[in-house]
Amino acid sequence: MKSYRKELWFATPTRRAFINITPHVEQCLRDSGITEGLILVKTKHIESQI
């Protein structure tokens, strides 16, 4: 079974923002060379203040 791991870091100009990470995830998938299976996207740390 193949596996691939990559950490992506994002910085936002404001404290709270929405970022479309789909293109980044698709690029990681292409880089991995994996053609079938599941992909897990997990956040390590989310900071928000309400």
TIBA-988864 format. One line per 4 residues: number of its first residue (from 0); their letters; for each residue z, x, y of N, C-alpha, C. Coordinates in steps of 0.1 Angstrom, whole numbers, padded with zeros to 4 digits. Example, Ala and Ser with C-alpha at 12.3 -4.5 7.8 and 13.67 -1.06 7.14 Angstrom:
2
0) as) 0078:0132:-0057:0078:0123:-0045:0078:0132:-0033 ~ 0071:0128:-0022:0071:0137:-0011:0079:0129:0000
//
This chain:
50
0) mksy) 0000:0008:-0012:0000:0000:0000:0000:0009:0012 ~ -0009:0006:0022:-0010:0013:0034:0000:0008:0044 ~ 0005:0016:0053:0013:0012:0064:0009:0020:0077 ~ 0012:0015:0088:0009:0021:0101:0019:0017:0111
4) rkel) 0024:0026:0119:0034:0023:0129:0031:0030:0142 ~ 0032:0022:0153:0029:0027:0166:0038:0020:0176 ~ 0044:0027:0185:0052:0021:0195:0044:0020:0208 ~ 0045:0009:0214:0038:0006:0227:0049:0004:0237
8) wfat) 0047:0010:0249:0057:0009:0260:0049:0003:0272 ~ 0056:-0007:0278:0050:-0013:0290:0060:-0013:0301 ~ 0055:-0010:0313:0063:-0011:0325:0057:-0021:0334 ~ 0065:-0029:0340:0060:-0040:0349:0065:-0038:0363
12) ptrr) 0057:-0042:0373:0061:-0040:0387:0073:-0049:0391 ~ 0075:-0059:0384:0087:-0068:0387:0096:-0069:0375 ~ 0108:-0074:0377:0117:-0075:0366:0113:-0084:0354 ~ 0106:-0094:0357:0101:-0104:0347:0086:-0105:0348
16) afin) 0079:-0104:0337:0065:-0105:0337:0060:-0109:0323 ~ 0048:-0115:0323:0042:-0118:0310:0030:-0108:0308 ~ 0030:-0102:0297:0019:-0092:0294:0012:-0097:0281 ~ -0001:-0097:0282:-0010:-0101:0271:-0012:-0088:0263
20) itph) -0005:-0086:0251:-0006:-0074:0244:-0016:-0075:0232 ~ -0023:-0086:0232:-0033:-0088:0221:-0043:-0077:0220 ~ -0049:-0072:0231:-0059:-0061:0230:-0053:-0048:0225 ~ -0040:-0046:0229:-0033:-0034:0224:-0031:-0034:0209
24) veqc) -0027:-0046:0204:-0024:-0048:0190:-0037:-0047:0182 ~ -0048:-0053:0187:-0061:-0052:0181:-0065:-0037:0180 ~ -0063:-0030:0190:-0067:-0015:0190:-0059:-0008:0179 ~ -0046:-0011:0179:-0037:-0005:0168:-0042:-0008:0154
28) lrds) -0047:-0020:0153:-0052:-0024:0140:-0065:-0017:0136 ~ -0073:-0015:0146:-0086:-0007:0144:-0082:0007:0140 ~ -0073:0013:0148:-0069:0027:0146:-0063:0029:0132 ~ -0056:0019:0127:-0049:0020:0114:-0059:0021:0102
32) gite) -0071:0015:0103:-0080:0015:0092:-0077:0004:0082 ~ -0066:-0003:0084:-0062:-0014:0074:-0071:-0026:0076 ~ -0077:-0031:0065:-0086:-0042:0067:-0081:-0056:0062 ~ -0070:-0056:0055:-0064:-0069:0051:-0049:-0067:0049
36) glil) -0043:-0079:0051:-0028:-0079:0050:-0022:-0086:0062 ~ -0010:-0083:0065:-0002:-0089:0076:0001:-0078:0086 ~ 0003:-0083:0099:0007:-0074:0109:0020:-0079:0115 ~ 0030:-0070:0117:0042:-0074:0123:0044:-0068:0136
40) vktk) 0046:-0076:0146:0049:-0071:0160:0063:-0074:0163 ~ 0071:-0064:0166:0085:-0066:0168:0089:-0059:0181 ~ 0097:-0066:0189:0102:-0061:0201:0115:-0053:0198 ~ 0116:-0041:0204:0128:-0033:0202:0139:-0037:0213
44) hies) 0134:-0040:0225:0144:-0043:0235:0137:-0052:0246 ~ 0143:-0063:0248:0139:-0072:0259:0151:-0074:0268 ~ 0148:-0072:0281:0159:-0073:0291:0155:-0085:0300 ~ 0163:-0094:0301:0161:-0105:0311:0174:-0110:0317
48) qi) 0173:-0114:0329:0184:-0120:0336:0180:-0133:0341 ~ 0188:-0143:0338:0185:-0157:0343:0194:-0160:0354
//
